[in-house]
Amino acid sequence: MHLARFPRLHLAHLPTPLEPMERLSKELGCEIWIKRDDCTGMSTGGNKTRKLEFLMAEAVEMGADTVMTQGATQTNHGRQTAAFAAKLGMDCHILLEDRTGYNNDNYNGNGNVLLDHLHGATTEKFPGGTDMPAEMEKAAEAERAKGKTVYVIPGGGSNPTGALGYVNCAFELVGQANDRGLVIDRVVHATGSSGTQAGLVTGMKAINSGIPVLGIGTRAPQPKQEQMVYDLACRTAEKLGCPGIVAREDVMANTDYVGEGYGLPTESGLEAIRMFAELEGILLDPVYSGKGAAGLIDLARKGEFEGQRIVFLHTGGAVGLFGYDFAFRG
């Protein structure tokens, strides 16, 4: 699979480390490794950096002077998009949807929001339930009317172009495993807007790796989450020139760890954050990676991974901790 056919900016710190988590493995009774995609660079890193290498390359090719995207208040994707725009000398505007109703000052002004503004991005707030793609298109048209050349990125960078970043990650991970003689039985990660999982599944299938990918949902119910991932995986496979390689049964999501809703911390997620911090010195966030790790921990305790070697893909997001300080008090 020749990904060099697609425009790409080589700004991420790759390959990211693949490390054993020996203390967590001992605690849970199975072998767990971690793929450190919190170490991709660009404003503390995270999974969106891989996607943005391909997305922002398209923006450069079209001669964009402005990039626009949307997400929740503490969007990791928005922060990484703002960093790319700063690096490339583009304007950046981020539409933020209030999906939690929190009035906390840190939640609304610290963490990712603080970094958005430090990178020079402008932000605009909308109430929960707003049709964000429609609002983003309106905002983009307004800028185009002023003579701007606007490149619009969907929430999470989740389209076939963005998913190429995780096709490449699948190739990278399998290459690391091959070099070390590691047989990987399953990859587990947090899944939300679907681009990370769609790219991983497509990449794993494209090279016939035989490694299943389990997404731990952070927002949507299972049928919707799996359908979103499957649809995007199919479109990504078409972009790669190998349509039909992903079957519906290749897409697996467990949405038992979402809790009361997107962006709302759960007890299991907070426990996972503390376990990773205290046992491995690794920081997770309450929205994505913490809930993904909560699923990993619970399934391991239930014996789902007995005798297997699991790789947990760390999608980043620790900056968000500074917007959720209230969740760790008491």
C-alpha positions in Angstrom: 0.0 0.0 0.0 1.7 3.2 -1.3 0.5 6.1 0.9 3.1 8.4 -0.7 0.6 8.9 -3.5 -1.4 11.2 -1.2 -0.3 14.7 -0.2 1.1 14.8 3.3 2.9 17.1 5.6 5.6 15.3 7.7 5.2 17.2 10.9 4.3 14.5 13.4 6.9 12.8 15.6 6.8 9.3 14.2 7.0 6.5 14.7 5.4 6.8 18.2 6.8 4.5 20.9 5.4 1.0 21.5 6.0 0.2 25.1 5.1 -2.6 27.6 3.0 -1.5 30.6 4.4 -4.0 33.1 2.8 -2.8 36.3 -0.6 -2.4 34.7 -0.3 -5.8 33.2 0.6 -7.3 36.5 -2.4 -5.6 38.1 -4.8 -6.8 35.4 -3.4 -10.3 34.8 -2.8 -10.0 31.1 0.0 -8.6 28.8 -0.8 -5.0 27.8 1.4 -2.7 25.6 0.7 0.9 24.8 1.1 2.7 21.4 2.0 6.3 22.5 0.1 8.4 20.0 0.0 11.0 22.8 3.6 11.7 21.7 3.0 12.8 18.1 4.1 16.4 18.7 2.2 19.5 17.6 0.9 21.1 20.7 1.4 18.2 23.1 0.3 15.6 20.4 -2.6 13.2 20.1 -4.2 11.1 17.5 -5.4 14.1 15.4 -1.9 15.0 14.4 -1.7 11.9 12.1 -4.9 12.9 10.4 -3.9 16.5 10.1 -0.7 15.6 8.2 -2.9 14.5 5.3 -5.8 17.0 5.8 -3.6 20.1 6.0 -1.5 18.9 3.0 -4.8 19.2 1.0 -5.3 22.7 2.5 -1.8 23.7 1.3 -2.4 22.2 -2.2 -5.6 24.2 -2.6 -3.9 27.4 -1.5 -6.0 27.9 1.6 -5.2 30.8 3.9 -7.9 29.8 6.4 -8.8 26.5 8.1 -12.0 25.9 9.9 -13.2 23.0 12.1 -15.6 22.2 14.9 -15.9 20.1 18.0 -16.9 20.2 21.7 -15.5 22.9 24.0 -12.5 20.9 25.0 -11.8 19.5 21.6 -8.3 18.0 21.2 -8.8 18.1 17.4 -9.4 21.9 17.5 -6.2 22.4 19.5 -4.1 20.3 17.1 -5.7 22.0 14.1 -4.8 25.4 15.5 -1.2 24.3 16.0 -0.9 23.2 12.4 -2.4 26.4 11.2 0.1 28.4 13.3 2.9 26.3 11.8 1.7 26.9 8.3 0.8 30.6 8.7 -2.9 30.1 8.2 -5.8 31.6 10.0 -7.8 29.2 12.1 -11.4 29.4 13.3 -12.9 26.8 15.6 -16.7 26.4 16.3 -17.2 25.0 19.8 -20.3 23.1 20.8 -21.3 23.1 24.5 -22.1 19.4 24.9 -21.9 19.3 28.7 -23.6 22.5 30.0 -20.6 23.1 32.4 -20.2 26.7 33.6 -16.8 26.0 35.2 -14.2 28.6 34.3 -11.5 26.1 33.8 -13.6 23.9 31.5 -14.6 26.9 29.3 -11.3 28.7 29.3 -8.4 26.4 30.3 -7.0 23.2 28.8 -7.5 23.0 25.1 -9.4 26.3 24.9 -6.4 28.1 26.3 -4.1 26.5 23.8 -6.5 27.2 20.9 -6.1 30.9 21.6 -2.3 30.7 22.3 -1.9 29.3 18.8 -3.8 32.3 17.5 -7.1 30.6 16.6 -10.4 32.3 17.1 -13.3 30.4 18.6 -17.1 30.7 18.6 -19.5 29.0 21.0 -22.7 27.2 20.2 -25.3 25.5 22.4 -25.5 21.7 22.5 -27.5 20.1 19.8 -26.6 22.7 17.2 -26.2 21.5 13.6 -22.5 22.1 13.7 -21.6 21.1 10.1 -24.3 23.5 8.9 -23.0 26.3 11.1 -19.4 25.7 10.0 -20.5 25.9 6.3 -22.2 29.2 7.0 -19.1 30.6 8.7 -16.9 29.3 5.9 -19.1 31.0 3.3 -18.9 34.3 5.2 -15.1 34.1 5.1 -15.1 33.2 1.4 -17.3 36.3 0.8 -14.4 38.4 2.3 -12.0 36.8 -0.3 -10.6 34.1 2.0 -9.7 30.6 0.7 -11.2 28.4 3.4 -10.4 24.7 3.9 -13.1 23.0 6.1 -12.2 20.0 8.2 -15.0 17.9 9.7 -15.2 17.3 13.5 -12.4 15.0 14.6 -10.8 15.2 11.1 -12.9 12.1 10.3 -13.2 11.7 6.6 -11.3 9.4 4.2 -8.4 11.9 3.9 -8.0 12.1 7.7 -8.4 8.4 8.1 -5.3 7.8 6.0 -3.3 8.9 9.1 -4.5 5.8 10.9 -4.1 3.5 7.9 -0.5 4.6 8.2 -0.5 4.0 11.9 -1.7 0.4 11.3 1.3 -0.1 9.0 3.6 1.4 11.5 2.4 -0.6 14.4 2.6 -3.9 12.5 6.1 -3.0 11.4 7.2 -2.4 15.0 5.6 -5.7 16.1 7.4 -7.5 13.3 10.7 -6.0 14.1 10.4 -7.1 17.8 8.8 -10.5 17.1 5.6 -9.5 19.0 2.4 -11.2 18.1 -0.5 -8.7 18.7 -3.8 -10.3 19.5 -5.9 -7.2 19.6 -5.7 -3.4 19.4 -8.0 -1.4 21.8 -8.6 2.3 21.7 -11.2 5.0 22.3 -13.5 5.7 19.4 -15.6 8.8 18.8 -15.9 10.6 15.5 -14.8 7.3 13.8 -11.7 8.3 11.8 -9.1 6.6 14.0 -10.9 3.3 14.1 -11.9 3.4 10.4 -8.3 4.0 9.5 -6.9 1.3 11.7 -9.4 -1.3 10.5 -8.8 -0.4 6.9 -5.1 -0.5 7.3 -5.1 -3.8 9.2 -7.2 -5.3 6.5 -5.2 -3.8 3.6 -2.1 -5.7 4.8 -3.9 -8.8 5.9 -2.5 -8.4 9.5 -5.1 -10.6 11.2 -5.2 -8.1 14.1 -8.7 -7.2 15.2 -9.5 -3.6 16.4 -11.9 -2.9 19.3 -13.1 0.6 19.7 -14.4 1.7 23.2 -17.1 4.2 22.5 -17.1 7.7 24.0 -20.4 9.1 22.6 -22.8 7.2 20.3 -24.8 4.0 21.0 -23.2 0.8 19.6 -25.2 0.4 16.3 -24.6 4.0 15.3 -21.0 4.0 16.3 -20.2 0.8 14.4 -22.1 2.0 11.3 -20.2 5.3 11.3 -16.9 3.5 11.5 -17.9 1.0 8.8 -19.2 3.6 6.4 -16.0 5.6 6.8 -13.8 2.5 6.5 -15.5 1.6 3.2 -14.9 5.1 1.8 -11.3 5.0 3.0 -10.7 1.7 1.3 -12.1 3.2 -1.9 -9.7 6.1 -1.6 -6.9 3.6 -1.2 -8.0 1.7 -4.3 -9.0 -1.4 -2.5 -12.8 -1.3 -2.2 -14.6 -4.1 -0.4 -11.7 -5.1 1.9 -13.6 -4.2 5.1 -16.5 -6.4 6.1 -19.2 -5.3 8.5 -18.0 -7.8 11.1 -14.5 -6.2 11.1 -15.9 -3.2 12.9 -16.4 -3.8 16.6 -17.3 -1.1 19.2 -18.2 -1.6 22.9 -20.2 1.4 24.1 -20.7 0.3 27.7 -18.4 2.9 29.1 -19.9 6.1 27.8 -21.7 6.9 31.0 -24.2 9.7 31.0 -22.9 11.2 27.8 -20.1 12.6 25.8 -17.6 14.7 27.7 -19.2 13.7 31.1 -16.6 12.0 33.3 -17.4 8.5 34.7 -16.2 6.8 37.8 -14.6 4.0 35.8 -12.9 6.6 33.6 -11.5 8.5 36.5 -10.3 5.2 38.0 -8.5 4.4 34.7 -6.8 7.8 34.7 -5.5 7.3 38.2 -4.3 3.8 37.5 -2.4 4.8 34.4 -0.9 7.8 36.3 0.0 5.9 39.4 1.2 2.6 37.8 2.8 3.8 34.6 3.3 7.6 34.8 1.0 8.0 31.8 -1.7 10.7 31.6 -5.1 10.1 30.1 -8.1 12.4 29.7 -11.8 12.1 30.9 -13.4 12.4 27.5 -11.6 9.8 25.2 -8.5 8.0 26.4 -9.8 7.6 30.0 -13.0 6.0 28.9 -11.1 3.8 26.4 -8.8 2.7 29.2 -11.9 2.1 31.4 -13.1 -0.4 28.9 -9.7 -2.0 28.6 -9.5 -2.4 32.4 -13.0 -3.8 32.9 -12.7 -6.3 30.0 -9.3 -7.4 31.3 -10.8 -7.9 34.8 -13.6 -10.0 33.3 -11.0 -12.3 31.6 -11.8 -11.2 28.0 -8.1 -10.8 27.3 -6.7 -13.9 29.1 -3.7 -15.3 27.4 -3.6 -12.4 24.8 -1.2 -9.6 24.1 -3.2 -6.4 23.9 -2.0 -3.0 22.5 -3.8 0.0 23.9 -3.6 2.9 21.5 -3.3 6.1 23.5 -5.1 8.8 21.6 -3.8 11.7 23.7 -5.8 14.5 25.3 -4.1 15.0 28.6 -4.4 18.8 28.1 -8.1 18.4 28.8 -7.3 17.4 32.4 -6.9 21.1 33.1 -10.4 21.7 32.1 -11.7 18.9 34.3 -9.9 19.6 37.6 -13.3 19.6 39.4 -13.7 15.9 38.6 -10.7 14.9 40.7 -11.6 16.8 43.9 -12.7 15.0 47.0 
